[in-house]
């Protein structure tokens, strides 16, 4: 019984996206699944809080003097807006590095207005605009803390990546990890959905000091996590400390959720074909299937529940309707 996102054109179904959702409890047991909880997939940028936790645990973040908003940016897949760019620049300055030391590459800001503003001003794109600039500043903080050469710090055999993957092994209980190369050139693991959900349960559990610091930073600075018109930012802001989430490439998102009864759940939603347009409505369908959102929270996030589709003349042509297929 997977989550189906039906792409409607008028009154007809034009396409269907299939998603799996998994929820685990404090014991790591699967309490609800729509699809296969053992489905293996790449965690992509949903891994950022856990990669960042290695730098926190090692003392690199404290040594760098990062502020809470800068710590939040370490977990971000941000829009490349001015606030994101300046925060990343501040992190580099504290470390004594420059954008030339980044290994994440360059891409235009996701935020269209920010991209247009750069074009009009004649400012060249830089790695600071890369959505992963905060994550890579965190990795550079580990370089400095370890006293190792920062060249090629994204190589799987570099001491920075070894520290990060030791932390991920600690959080997952795995002795060995299968990895590939992410969009920002850093290695990223393939994990089952139940294991990913378990990691997010730990993020929200309050039992891991390094993760708790990151959870609070994400909760207190949601705009740094994504930015304008981004689900992660709007969700974290709406939940007001009750939950955080983190998106990843190819349509995956993890949630750490603190319920009103004191229990903590970890959740993950993965759209199997990797189409990001189905991720928000699939996420909302899964959260509501588990009755995790109040009416007011649903109201605030309503635009993500059933996205309206418009053509180039801004005429409504359809919608994406998601639900659990029983």
ABEGO torsion letter per residue (X at the ends): XBBBBBBBBEABBABBBBBBBBBBBAAGBBABBBEBAABBBBAEAAAAAAAAAAAAAAGAAAAAGBBAAAAAAAABBBAGBAAAAAAAAAAAAAAGBBAAABAAEBBBBABAAAAAAAAAAGBBBBAAABAAAAAAAAAAAAAAAAGBBABGAABAABAAAAAAAAAAAAAAGBABBBBBBBAAGBBBBBBBAAAAAAAAAAAAAGABAAAAAAAAAAAABAAAAAEBGBAAAAAAAAAGGABBBBBBBGGBBBBBBBBAAGBBBBBBBBBAAGBAAAAAAAAAAAAAAAGABBAAAAAAAAAAABBBBBBAAGBBAEBBBBBBBX
